[in-house]
């Protein structure tokens, strides 16, 4: 059985090295990631169970470690294999857009924001700092929780923008509900942030709402 498992894992690895993830089932991808933590253990059944429990590959990757470990055959080492892959992909997407022109790289920025925000079950507010040439300096999560006018502090946003010597800002946050349309609080927060930033000559280029795969742009709708 050990030889059979080893042969199966090697076939999965060879298949990936030959053609990437083309032709892989979701459970096979999960299985491959689980074997990073326990390379000599059969991970096919836990992979199938994880996919059945959470419903999709992305849901497995976003699942809480304690929830993942509730599945028989998935331990801390297996969770490491899942989470390190997710973290590396996020770092890769972020590195692609640092120092890039925001307008020319807007698709890459949105890819990063979708990957980072769409599956979170709490609202997270991100500031993207731009220099005078509209290049991305840094992206930073500033607030988490239900975003209301009492939860987002314009003073803190302005302070962080000055710390990064930003000439312009783009804001983004997610809607776990899946509805991309801005709430009254979203509109109010954006106005307060715009007024605070422009008072010290920092421009606000956009505020993006990520709701699943949908993106709402305040700039595109004439709200900034």
MDAnalysis code that builds the backbone (N, CA, C; Angstrom):
import MDAnalysis as mda
import numpy as np

u = mda.Universe.empty(672, n_residues=224, atom_resindex=np.repeat(np.arange(224), 3), trajectory=True)
u.add_TopologyAttr("name", ["N", "CA", "C"] * 224)
u.add_TopologyAttr("resid", np.arange(1, 225))
u.add_TopologyAttr("resname", ["UNK", "UNK", "UNK", "UNK", "UNK", "UNK", "UNK", "UNK", "UNK", "UNK", "UNK", "UNK", "UNK", "UNK", "UNK", "UNK", "UNK", "UNK", "UNK", "UNK", "UNK", "UNK", "UNK", "UNK", "UNK", "UNK", "UNK", "UNK", "UNK", "UNK", "UNK", "UNK", "UNK", "UNK", "UNK", "UNK", "UNK", "UNK", "UNK", "UNK", "UNK", "UNK", "UNK", "UNK", "UNK", "UNK", "UNK", "UNK", "UNK", "UNK", "UNK", "UNK", "UNK", "UNK", "UNK", "UNK", "UNK", "UNK", "UNK", "UNK", "UNK", "UNK", "UNK", "UNK", "UNK", "UNK", "UNK", "UNK", "UNK", "UNK", "UNK", "UNK", "UNK", "UNK", "UNK", "UNK", "UNK", "UNK", "UNK", "UNK", "UNK", "UNK", "UNK", "UNK", "UNK", "UNK", "UNK", "UNK", "UNK", "UNK", "UNK", "UNK", "UNK", "UNK", "UNK", "UNK", "UNK", "UNK", "UNK", "UNK", "UNK", "UNK", "UNK", "UNK", "UNK", "UNK", "UNK", "UNK", "UNK", "UNK", "UNK", "UNK", "UNK", "UNK", "UNK", "UNK", "UNK", "UNK", "UNK", "UNK", "UNK", "UNK", "UNK", "UNK", "UNK", "UNK", "UNK", "UNK", "UNK", "UNK", "UNK", "UNK", "UNK", "UNK", "UNK", "UNK", "UNK", "UNK", "UNK", "UNK", "UNK", "UNK", "UNK", "UNK", "UNK", "UNK", "UNK", "UNK", "UNK", "UNK", "UNK", "UNK", "UNK", "UNK", "UNK", "UNK", "UNK", "UNK", "UNK", "UNK", "UNK", "UNK", "UNK", "UNK", "UNK", "UNK", "UNK", "UNK", "UNK", "UNK", "UNK", "UNK", "UNK", "UNK", "UNK", "UNK", "UNK", "UNK", "UNK", "UNK", "UNK", "UNK", "UNK", "UNK", "UNK", "UNK", "UNK", "UNK", "UNK", "UNK", "UNK", "UNK", "UNK", "UNK", "UNK", "UNK", "UNK", "UNK", "UNK", "UNK", "UNK", "UNK", "UNK", "UNK", "UNK", "UNK", "UNK", "UNK", "UNK", "UNK", "UNK", "UNK", "UNK", "UNK", "UNK", "UNK", "UNK", "UNK", "UNK", "UNK", "UNK", "UNK", "UNK", "UNK"])
u.atoms.positions = np.array([
    [0.833, -1.213, 0.000],
    [0.000, 0.000, 0.000],
    [0.863, 1.256, 0.000],
    [1.981, 1.231, 0.798],
    [2.873, 2.386, 0.855],
    [3.462, 2.671, -0.516],
    [3.876, 1.593, -1.223],
    [4.437, 1.767, -2.558],
    [3.395, 2.326, -3.518],
    [2.162, 1.853, -3.377],
    [1.074, 2.340, -4.230],
    [0.820, 3.818, -3.996],
    [0.793, 4.239, -2.703],
    [0.582, 5.648, -2.381],
    [1.706, 6.509, -2.936],
    [2.938, 6.025, -2.766],
    [4.094, 6.778, -3.252],
    [4.029, 6.943, -4.764],
    [3.640, 5.879, -5.455],
    [3.521, 5.951, -6.907],
    [2.439, 6.916, -7.346],
    [1.318, 6.918, -6.627],
    [0.211, 7.825, -6.947],
    [0.642, 9.280, -6.764],
    [1.297, 9.577, -5.639],
    [1.751, 10.944, -5.383],
    [2.747, 11.389, -6.453],
    [3.652, 10.497, -6.828],
    [4.644, 10.858, -7.839],
    [3.991, 11.127, -9.183],
    [2.946, 10.359, -9.498],
    [2.237, 10.587, -10.759],
    [1.564, 11.958, -10.758],
    [0.992, 12.345, -9.613],
    [0.391, 13.676, -9.506],
    [1.439, 14.761, -9.712],
    [2.599, 14.591, -9.087],
    [3.665, 15.585, -9.213],
    [4.191, 15.654, -10.637],
    [4.385, 14.506, -11.252],
    [4.868, 14.475, -12.634],
    [3.857, 15.136, -13.577],
    [2.578, 14.868, -13.312],
    [1.520, 15.461, -14.125],
    [1.547, 16.982, -14.011],
    [1.754, 17.481, -12.790],
    [1.812, 18.927, -12.589],
    [3.032, 19.530, -13.281],
    [4.196, 18.909, -13.119],
    [5.420, 19.433, -13.719],
    [5.336, 19.433, -15.244],
    [4.570, 18.519, -15.807],
    [4.448, 18.423, -17.263],
    [3.502, 19.465, -17.830],
    [2.360, 19.682, -17.161],
    [1.351, 20.569, -17.763],
    [0.643, 21.465, -16.759],
    [1.266, 21.726, -15.609],
    [0.631, 22.576, -14.617],
    [-0.628, 21.937, -14.063],
    [-1.637, 22.740, -13.780],
    [-2.873, 22.219, -13.199],
    [-3.906, 21.835, -14.262],
    [-3.515, 21.921, -15.526],
    [-4.409, 21.532, -16.612],
    [-4.827, 20.071, -16.444],
    [-6.117, 19.831, -16.415],
    [-6.619, 18.473, -16.306],
    [-6.763, 17.957, -14.886],
    [-6.358, 18.755, -13.887],
    [-6.496, 18.336, -12.491],
    [-7.922, 18.564, -12.011],
    [-8.462, 17.614, -11.280],
    [-9.698, 17.833, -10.536],
    [-9.361, 18.633, -9.274],
    [-10.362, 19.330, -8.736],
    [-10.117, 20.137, -7.541],
    [-9.596, 19.282, -6.385],
    [-10.153, 18.081, -6.217],
    [-9.711, 17.245, -5.105],
    [-8.255, 16.818, -5.275],
    [-7.795, 16.693, -6.530],
    [-6.404, 16.333, -6.773],
    [-5.468, 17.479, -6.411],
    [-5.911, 18.707, -6.661],
    [-5.109, 19.869, -6.262],
    [-4.993, 19.917, -4.744],
    [-6.119, 19.719, -4.061],
    [-6.101, 19.714, -2.599],
    [-5.216, 18.584, -2.089],
    [-5.339, 17.429, -2.706],
    [-4.515, 16.288, -2.310],
    [-3.032, 16.611, -2.451],
    [-2.669, 17.232, -3.567],
    [-1.273, 17.583, -3.806],
    [-0.758, 18.542, -2.737],
    [-1.599, 19.503, -2.354],
    [-1.203, 20.465, -1.325],
    [-1.101, 19.804, 0.050],
    [-2.007, 18.892, 0.347],
    [-1.963, 18.196, 1.635],
    [-0.690, 17.367, 1.786],
    [-0.202, 16.817, 0.664],
    [1.004, 15.982, 0.742],
    [2.252, 16.798, 1.042],
    [2.182, 18.131, 0.902],
    [3.326, 18.962, 1.290],
    [3.604, 18.826, 2.780],
    [2.529, 18.616, 3.554],
    [2.674, 18.486, 5.004],
    [2.966, 17.075, 5.457],
    [2.417, 16.103, 4.753],
    [2.636, 14.689, 5.105],
    [2.954, 13.922, 3.823],
    [4.190, 14.030, 3.348],
    [4.546, 13.478, 2.033],
    [4.446, 11.960, 1.915],
    [4.360, 11.232, 3.030],
    [4.297, 9.768, 2.959],
    [2.934, 9.214, 3.352],
    [1.949, 10.095, 3.437],
    [0.609, 9.674, 3.856],
    [-0.370, 9.795, 2.692],
    [-1.289, 8.860, 2.596],
    [-2.327, 8.922, 1.578],
    [-3.282, 10.064, 1.910],
    [-3.364, 11.052, 1.034],
    [-4.188, 12.232, 1.301],
    [-5.405, 12.326, 0.384],
    [-5.662, 11.274, -0.387],
    [-6.772, 11.322, -1.334],
    [-8.115, 11.444, -0.618],
    [-8.355, 10.595, 0.398],
    [-9.635, 10.620, 1.095],
    [-9.853, 11.934, 1.850],
    [-8.857, 12.425, 2.624],
    [-9.049, 13.725, 3.269],
    [-9.299, 14.855, 2.265],
    [-8.653, 14.795, 1.108],
    [-8.863, 15.829, 0.081],
    [-10.302, 15.806, -0.414],
    [-10.814, 14.615, -0.712],
    [-12.206, 14.490, -1.159],
    [-13.175, 14.967, -0.075],
    [-12.877, 14.595, 1.182],
    [-13.749, 14.991, 2.293],
    [-13.733, 16.509, 2.489],
    [-12.566, 17.106, 2.333],
    [-12.468, 18.560, 2.485],
    [-13.284, 19.269, 1.407],
    [-13.176, 18.787, 0.178],
    [-13.923, 19.402, -0.916],
    [-15.425, 19.234, -0.703],
    [-15.826, 18.070, -0.220],
    [-17.242, 17.823, 0.043],
    [-17.751, 18.708, 1.179],
    [-16.922, 18.885, 2.212],
    [-17.324, 19.685, 3.372],
    [-17.458, 21.164, 3.042],
    [-16.472, 21.708, 2.319],
    [-16.442, 23.153, 2.090],
    [-17.018, 23.576, 0.746],
    [-17.125, 22.635, -0.195],
    [-17.863, 22.904, -1.424],
    [-17.067, 23.343, -2.632],
    [-15.853, 23.875, -2.433],
    [-15.057, 24.336, -3.571],
    [-13.589, 24.425, -3.163],
    [-12.716, 24.489, -4.163],
    [-11.285, 24.624, -3.903],
    [-10.995, 25.910, -3.138],
    [-11.552, 27.020, -3.583],
    [-11.258, 28.297, -2.924],
    [-11.787, 28.303, -1.491],
    [-12.912, 27.634, -1.236],
    [-13.448, 27.574, 0.124],
    [-12.537, 26.754, 1.033],
    [-11.934, 25.705, 0.483],
    [-10.970, 24.916, 1.265],
    [-9.758, 25.772, 1.612],
    [-9.246, 26.513, 0.641],
    [-8.063, 27.345, 0.868],
    [-8.343, 28.462, 1.873],
    [-9.575, 28.951, 1.898],
    [-9.926, 30.052, 2.800],
    [-10.414, 29.569, 4.167],
    [-10.610, 28.270, 4.329],
    [-11.192, 27.744, 5.565],
    [-10.291, 27.987, 6.770],
    [-10.916, 28.134, 7.905],
    [-10.192, 28.299, 9.163],
    [-9.410, 27.027, 9.477],
    [-8.160, 27.154, 9.966],
    [-7.355, 25.964, 10.279],
    [-8.045, 24.974, 11.200],
    [-8.774, 25.468, 12.184],
    [-9.453, 24.552, 13.105],
    [-10.559, 23.779, 12.402],
    [-11.231, 24.428, 11.445],
    [-12.271, 23.745, 10.675],
    [-11.650, 22.679, 9.776],
    [-10.510, 23.005, 9.185],
    [-9.822, 22.030, 8.333],
    [-9.400, 20.805, 9.132],
    [-8.918, 21.037, 10.366],
    [-8.428, 19.941, 11.183],
    [-9.552, 19.081, 11.761],
    [-10.781, 19.525, 11.586],
    [-11.916, 18.697, 12.025],
    [-12.155, 17.542, 11.061],
    [-11.521, 17.594, 9.899],
    [-11.656, 16.531, 8.898],
    [-10.616, 15.454, 9.183],
    [-11.056, 14.233, 9.259],
    [-10.163, 13.110, 9.552],
    [-9.049, 13.032, 8.515],
    [-7.816, 12.967, 9.010],
    [-6.667, 12.850, 8.120],
    [-5.987, 14.163, 7.819],
    [-6.567, 15.287, 8.266],
    [-5.945, 16.600, 8.073],
    [-5.460, 17.122, 9.422],
    [-4.158, 17.290, 9.541],
    [-3.563, 17.810, 10.766],
    [-2.876, 19.138, 10.516],
    [-2.136, 19.611, 11.500],
    [-1.470, 20.910, 11.398],
    [-0.516, 20.969, 10.215],
    [0.211, 19.889, 9.979],
    [1.164, 19.886, 8.869],
    [0.465, 20.004, 7.518],
    [-0.705, 19.383, 7.399],
    [-1.469, 19.490, 6.158],
    [-2.013, 20.901, 5.957],
    [-2.464, 21.497, 7.058],
    [-2.959, 22.876, 6.994],
    [-1.849, 23.802, 6.518],
    [-0.629, 23.531, 6.968],
    [0.522, 24.318, 6.514],
    [0.628, 24.278, 4.992],
    [0.480, 23.097, 4.396],
    [0.571, 22.963, 2.951],
    [-0.463, 23.791, 2.219],
    [-1.682, 23.858, 2.771],
    [-2.746, 24.650, 2.158],
    [-2.505, 26.143, 2.323],
    [-2.147, 26.546, 3.536],
    [-2.033, 27.969, 3.844],
    [-0.786, 28.611, 3.251],
    [0.327, 27.882, 3.183],
    [1.530, 28.473, 2.616],
    [1.331, 28.736, 1.131],
    [0.614, 27.853, 0.459],
    [0.338, 28.037, -0.967],
    [-0.510, 29.276, -1.191],
    [-1.535, 29.438, -0.365],
    [-2.407, 30.603, -0.464],
    [-1.619, 31.890, -0.205],
    [-0.761, 31.882, 0.827],
    [0.013, 33.072, 1.180],
    [1.008, 33.441, 0.085],
    [1.656, 32.439, -0.494],
    [2.626, 32.696, -1.570],
    [1.930, 33.294, -2.786],
    [0.759, 32.785, -3.128],
    [0.050, 33.318, -4.297],
    [-0.352, 34.771, -4.067],
    [-0.742, 35.103, -2.850],
    [-1.094, 36.491, -2.549],
    [0.131, 37.396, -2.619],
    [1.247, 36.916, -2.080],
    [2.482, 37.703, -2.140],
    [2.907, 37.909, -3.594],
    [2.759, 36.883, -4.400],
    [3.118, 36.980, -5.810],
    [2.280, 38.045, -6.514],
    [0.960, 38.016, -6.284],
    [0.090, 38.993, -6.919],
    [0.407, 40.404, -6.450],
    [0.749, 40.546, -5.168],
    [1.102, 41.866, -4.641],
    [2.406, 42.359, -5.252],
    [3.406, 41.492, -5.322],
    [4.707, 41.891, -5.861],
    [4.610, 42.314, -7.322],
    [3.650, 41.731, -8.049],
    [3.488, 42.080, -9.465],
    [3.087, 43.539, -9.662],
    [2.406, 44.125, -8.673],
    [1.874, 45.467, -8.891],
    [2.597, 46.559, -8.115],
    [3.494, 46.181, -7.202],
    [4.288, 47.206, -6.528],
    [5.203, 47.863, -7.557],
    [5.230, 49.187, -7.567],
    [6.009, 50.009, -8.503],
    [5.401, 50.052, -9.903],
    [4.271, 49.390, -10.113],
    [3.620, 49.435, -11.419],
    [2.648, 50.614, -11.472],
    [2.409, 51.127, -12.681],
    [1.449, 52.202, -12.865],
    [0.046, 51.687, -12.546],
    [-0.666, 52.397, -11.672],
    [-1.963, 51.900, -11.210],
    [-2.958, 51.754, -12.361],
    [-3.028, 52.757, -13.233],
    [-4.009, 52.715, -14.324],
    [-3.678, 51.591, -15.292],
    [-2.418, 51.480, -15.693],
    [-2.030, 50.444, -16.647],
    [-2.117, 49.043, -16.035],
    [-1.986, 48.964, -14.727],
    [-1.995, 47.654, -14.054],
    [-3.280, 47.433, -13.272],
    [-4.347, 48.147, -13.634],
    [-5.582, 48.068, -12.848],
    [-6.147, 46.648, -12.804],
    [-6.005, 45.897, -13.896],
    [-6.504, 44.521, -13.896],
    [-5.758, 43.658, -12.879],
    [-4.425, 43.860, -12.809],
    [-3.625, 43.101, -11.845],
    [-3.975, 43.502, -10.412],
    [-4.241, 44.797, -10.192],
    [-4.650, 45.266, -8.864],
    [-5.970, 44.618, -8.459],
    [-6.911, 44.585, -9.379],
    [-8.215, 43.988, -9.091],
    [-8.084, 42.491, -8.853],
    [-7.206, 41.825, -9.608],
    [-6.954, 40.398, -9.369],
    [-6.473, 40.180, -7.945],
    [-5.542, 41.039, -7.509],
    [-5.017, 40.922, -6.145],
    [-6.133, 41.144, -5.123],
    [-6.922, 42.183, -5.334],
    [-7.984, 42.502, -4.376],
    [-9.031, 41.396, -4.316],
    [-9.397, 40.861, -5.473],
    [-10.342, 39.741, -5.471],
    [-9.775, 38.568, -4.678],
    [-8.539, 38.228, -4.962],
    [-7.910, 37.081, -4.303],
    [-7.817, 37.297, -2.800],
    [-7.572, 38.543, -2.407],
    [-7.337, 38.838, -1.000],
    [-8.623, 39.076, -0.210],
    [-9.694, 39.516, -0.898],
    [-10.873, 39.991, -0.177],
    [-12.158, 39.192, -0.397],
    [-12.309, 38.540, -1.557],
    [-13.635, 38.073, -1.925],
    [-14.201, 36.995, -1.003],
    [-13.339, 36.209, -0.349],
    [-13.843, 35.115, 0.478],
    [-13.815, 35.423, 1.979],
    [-13.439, 36.639, 2.330],
    [-13.437, 36.995, 3.752],
    [-14.865, 37.148, 4.252],
    [-15.098, 36.703, 5.483],
    [-16.451, 36.807, 6.033],
    [-16.645, 38.050, 6.883],
    [-15.597, 38.891, 6.946],
    [-15.709, 40.196, 7.606],
    [-15.220, 41.270, 6.636],
    [-15.804, 42.450, 6.728],
    [-15.371, 43.536, 5.862],
    [-13.952, 43.968, 6.241],
    [-13.125, 44.158, 5.230],
    [-11.747, 44.598, 5.421],
    [-11.493, 45.795, 4.515],
    [-10.925, 46.841, 5.082],
    [-10.679, 48.089, 4.355],
    [-9.191, 48.186, 4.030],
    [-8.892, 48.335, 2.742],
    [-7.510, 48.393, 2.271],
    [-7.232, 49.760, 1.649],
    [-6.069, 50.311, 1.955],
    [-5.592, 51.526, 1.305],
    [-4.445, 51.171, 0.373],
    [-4.499, 51.709, -0.842],
    [-3.420, 51.547, -1.811],
    [-2.765, 52.914, -1.974],
    [-1.475, 52.989, -1.676],
    [-0.743, 54.250, -1.710],
    [-0.017, 54.393, -3.045],
    [-0.187, 55.546, -3.692],
    [0.436, 55.819, -4.985],
    [1.385, 57.008, -4.866],
    [2.469, 56.972, -5.664],
    [3.370, 58.125, -5.686],
    [2.906, 59.123, -6.751],
    [3.714, 60.147, -6.998],
    [3.322, 61.196, -7.937],
    [3.213, 60.735, -9.368],
    [3.771, 59.575, -9.685],
    [3.683, 59.015, -11.042],
    [2.590, 57.932, -11.127],
    [1.753, 57.885, -10.110],
    [0.655, 56.899, -10.026],
    [1.153, 55.465, -9.956],
    [2.370, 55.275, -9.438],
    [2.887, 53.929, -9.208],
    [2.490, 53.476, -7.812],
    [2.179, 52.185, -7.682],
    [1.784, 51.638, -6.384],
    [3.004, 51.553, -5.475],
    [2.926, 52.199, -4.315],
    [4.001, 52.151, -3.322],
    [3.801, 50.963, -2.390],
    [2.568, 50.843, -1.905],
    [2.255, 49.803, -0.923],
    [0.756, 49.651, -0.826],
    [0.318, 48.480, -0.371],
    [-1.084, 48.233, -0.055],
    [-1.167, 47.771, 1.387],
    [-2.184, 48.234, 2.077],
    [-2.230, 47.976, 3.520],
    [-3.672, 47.842, 4.000],
    [-3.952, 46.785, 4.751],
    [-5.262, 46.630, 5.388],
    [-5.281, 47.472, 6.656],
    [-6.220, 48.391, 6.745],
    [-6.248, 49.330, 7.866],
    [-7.339, 49.038, 8.887],
    [-8.496, 48.586, 8.433],
    [-9.614, 48.355, 9.345],
    [-10.310, 47.052, 8.990],
    [-10.879, 46.410, 10.006],
    [-11.611, 45.164, 9.781],
    [-12.849, 45.141, 10.650],
    [-13.916, 44.581, 10.113],
    [-15.180, 44.533, 10.833],
    [-16.232, 45.236, 9.999],
    [-17.392, 45.482, 10.556],
    [-18.425, 46.205, 9.840],
    [-17.978, 47.645, 9.652],
    [-17.854, 48.076, 8.405],
    [-17.318, 49.401, 8.125],
    [-18.420, 50.446, 8.228],
    [-18.361, 51.215, 9.300],
    [-19.290, 52.315, 9.493],
    [-18.477, 53.594, 9.661],
    [-19.175, 54.702, 9.700],
    [-18.468, 55.980, 9.859],
    [-17.724, 56.053, 11.186],
    [-18.093, 55.227, 12.133],
    [-17.405, 55.224, 13.428],
    [-16.260, 54.220, 13.465],
    [-16.115, 53.409, 12.406],
    [-15.104, 52.355, 12.399],
    [-13.912, 52.683, 11.513],
    [-14.077, 53.614, 10.565],
    [-12.994, 54.016, 9.674],
    [-12.590, 55.441, 10.050],
    [-11.318, 55.605, 10.385],
    [-10.852, 56.885, 10.897],
    [-10.054, 57.637, 9.841],
    [-10.608, 58.729, 9.277],
    [-9.876, 59.501, 8.269],
    [-8.509, 59.972, 8.766],
    [-8.406, 60.316, 10.050],
    [-7.128, 60.786, 10.590],
    [-6.052, 59.715, 10.460],
    [-6.423, 58.445, 10.740],
    [-5.460, 57.348, 10.647],
    [-5.068, 57.091, 9.187],
    [-6.034, 57.192, 8.290],
    [-5.748, 56.996, 6.867],
    [-4.786, 58.070, 6.373],
    [-5.051, 59.311, 6.737],
    [-4.175, 60.416, 6.331],
    [-2.781, 60.240, 6.919],
    [-2.693, 59.846, 8.173],
    [-1.390, 59.631, 8.810],
    [-0.586, 58.577, 8.065],
    [-1.244, 57.464, 7.715],
    [-0.531, 56.392, 7.010],
    [-0.120, 56.854, 5.612],
    [-0.948, 57.658, 4.964],
    [-0.603, 58.176, 3.643],
    [0.628, 59.068, 3.722],
    [0.695, 59.904, 4.760],
    [1.868, 60.766, 4.948],
    [3.104, 59.933, 5.280],
    [2.920, 58.888, 6.089],
    [4.046, 58.002, 6.434],
    [4.668, 57.397, 5.174],
    [3.821, 57.104, 4.175],
    [4.308, 56.484, 2.933],
    [4.609, 57.518, 1.848],
    [4.491, 58.809, 2.208],
    [4.748, 59.897, 1.257],
    [3.908, 59.723, -0.008],
    [2.648, 59.368, 0.185],
    [1.753, 59.111, -0.941],
    [1.232, 60.413, -1.537],
    [1.109, 60.423, -2.863],
    [0.521, 61.559, -3.555],
    [-0.947, 61.308, -3.886],
    [-1.333, 60.046, -3.883],
    [-2.718, 59.683, -4.207],
    [-3.064, 58.372, -3.508],
    [-4.356, 58.119, -3.408],
    [-4.845, 56.922, -2.721],
    [-5.947, 56.253, -3.521],
    [-6.028, 54.943, -3.376],
    [-7.170, 54.159, -3.837],
    [-7.620, 53.321, -2.651],
    [-8.900, 53.294, -2.413],
    [-9.441, 52.495, -1.314],
    [-10.162, 51.268, -1.867],
    [-10.216, 50.232, -1.059],
    [-10.958, 49.033, -1.444],
    [-11.470, 48.349, -0.188],
    [-12.642, 47.783, -0.282],
    [-13.123, 46.926, 0.795],
    [-14.090, 45.903, 0.195],
    [-14.385, 44.881, 0.951],
    [-15.226, 43.793, 0.476],
    [-16.630, 43.849, 1.075],
    [-17.556, 43.258, 0.365],
    [-18.917, 43.054, 0.861],
    [-19.161, 41.554, 0.956],
    [-19.055, 40.967, 2.144],
    [-19.291, 39.524, 2.287],
    [-20.678, 39.091, 1.828],
    [-21.626, 40.021, 1.805],
    [-22.999, 39.698, 1.386],
    [-23.079, 39.322, -0.088],
    [-22.069, 39.753, -0.869],
    [-22.094, 39.493, -2.305],
    [-22.742, 40.605, -3.115],
    [-23.306, 41.598, -2.445],
    [-23.919, 42.745, -3.131],
    [-22.855, 43.836, -3.324],
    [-22.495, 44.161, -4.575],
    [-21.410, 45.113, -4.794],
    [-21.803, 46.580, -4.633],
    [-23.086, 46.865, -4.526],
    [-23.516, 48.259, -4.477],
    [-23.137, 48.915, -3.148],
    [-22.709, 50.189, -3.191],
    [-22.294, 50.873, -1.966],
    [-23.463, 51.159, -1.035],
    [-23.194, 51.047, 0.260],
    [-24.202, 51.387, 1.267],
    [-24.119, 52.885, 1.564],
    [-25.055, 53.372, 2.353],
    [-25.002, 54.776, 2.771],
    [-23.729, 55.043, 3.564],
    [-23.326, 54.080, 4.404],
    [-22.075, 54.236, 5.149],
    [-20.879, 54.307, 4.207],
    [-20.881, 53.472, 3.158],
    [-19.784, 53.504, 2.178],
    [-19.671, 54.884, 1.533],
    [-20.799, 55.446, 1.165],
    [-20.804, 56.770, 0.541],
    [-20.318, 57.838, 1.511],
    [-20.774, 57.742, 2.759],
    [-20.384, 58.717, 3.767],
    [-18.899, 58.625, 4.101],
    [-18.410, 57.401, 4.265],
    [-16.992, 57.188, 4.567],
    [-16.121, 57.737, 3.446],
    [-16.506, 57.454, 2.227],
    [-15.713, 57.882, 1.078],
    [-15.630, 59.402, 1.013],
    [-16.738, 60.081, 1.258],
    [-16.735, 61.547, 1.242],
    [-15.817, 62.101, 2.326],
    [-15.901, 61.530, 3.531],
    [-15.051, 62.009, 4.628],
    [-13.575, 61.781, 4.322],
    [-13.262, 60.608, 3.764],
    [-11.867, 60.307, 3.427],
    [-11.371, 61.234, 2.320],
    [-12.202, 61.482, 1.329],
    [-11.835, 62.375, 0.222],
    [-11.570, 63.779, 0.733],
    [-12.450, 64.289, 1.589],
    [-12.275, 65.634, 2.137],
    [-11.001, 65.724, 2.969],
    [-10.746, 64.710, 3.798],
    [-9.562, 64.721, 4.660],
    [-8.280, 64.656, 3.842],
    [-8.274, 63.834, 2.819],
    [-7.066, 63.677, 2.000],
    [-6.802, 64.921, 1.162],
    [-7.842, 65.448, 0.550],
    [-7.652, 66.607, -0.323],
    [-7.252, 67.847, 0.463],
    [-7.550, 67.863, 1.759],
    [-7.136, 68.990, 2.602],
    [-5.622, 69.087, 2.717],
    [-4.935, 67.972, 2.484],
    [-3.462, 67.977, 2.512],
    [-2.893, 67.608, 1.136],
    [-3.670, 67.907, 0.097],
    [-3.235, 67.749, -1.301],
    [-2.929, 66.304, -1.696],
    [-3.663, 65.354, -1.154],
    [-3.574, 63.960, -1.592],
    [-4.860, 63.624, -2.344],
    [-4.715, 63.130, -3.555],
    [-5.873, 62.823, -4.388],
    [-6.431, 61.436, -4.071],
    [-7.726, 61.280, -4.240],
    [-8.375, 59.971, -4.136],
    [-8.796, 59.568, -5.537],
    [-8.197, 58.508, -6.066],
    [-8.487, 58.086, -7.434],
    [-9.712, 57.189, -7.528],
    [-9.939, 56.369, -6.511],
    [-11.075, 55.443, -6.611],
    [-11.316, 54.778, -5.266],
    [-12.502, 54.228, -5.137],
    [-12.857, 53.353, -4.026],
    [-13.524, 52.146, -4.661],
    [-12.965, 50.974, -4.444],
    [-13.442, 49.744, -5.076],
    [-14.124, 48.859, -4.045],
    [-15.255, 48.301, -4.418],
    [-15.950, 47.335, -3.562],
    [-15.853, 45.971, -4.230],
    [-15.322, 44.993, -3.495],
    [-15.179, 43.632, -3.995],
    [-16.298, 42.785, -3.391],
    [-17.111, 42.196, -4.245],
    [-18.204, 41.338, -3.782],
    [-18.176, 40.064, -4.617],
    [-17.534, 39.035, -4.100],
    [-17.301, 37.842, -4.903],
    [-16.391, 38.201, -6.064],
    [-16.839, 37.923, -7.282],
    [-16.075, 38.297, -8.467],
    [-16.492, 39.644, -9.043],
    [-17.497, 40.271, -8.433],
    [-17.962, 41.574, -8.904],
    [-17.163, 42.695, -8.262],
    [-16.936, 43.755, -9.033],
    [-16.201, 44.924, -8.542],
    [-17.008, 46.175, -8.864],
    [-17.220, 46.996, -7.852],
    [-17.906, 48.273, -8.036],
    [-16.878, 49.385, -7.892],
    [-16.792, 50.264, -8.899],
    [-15.851, 51.385, -8.874],
    [-16.602, 52.694, -8.647],
    [-16.239, 53.400, -7.576],
    [-16.843, 54.714, -7.334],
    [-16.506, 55.678, -8.463],
    [-15.277, 55.607, -8.972],
    [-14.861, 56.508, -10.046],
    [-15.666, 56.265, -11.314],
    [-15.870, 54.991, -11.662],
    [-16.634, 54.668, -12.869],
    [-18.073, 55.145, -12.782],
    [-18.591, 55.251, -11.555],
    [-19.983, 55.693, -11.366],
    [-20.078, 57.181, -11.024],
    [-18.965, 57.901, -11.205],
    [-18.974, 59.341, -10.984],
    [-19.114, 59.774, -9.537],
    [-18.757, 58.893, -8.605],
    [-18.913, 59.203, -7.174],
    [-17.624, 59.735, -6.550],
    [-16.550, 59.780, -7.334],
    [-15.279, 60.380, -6.876],
    [-14.800, 61.315, -7.981],
])
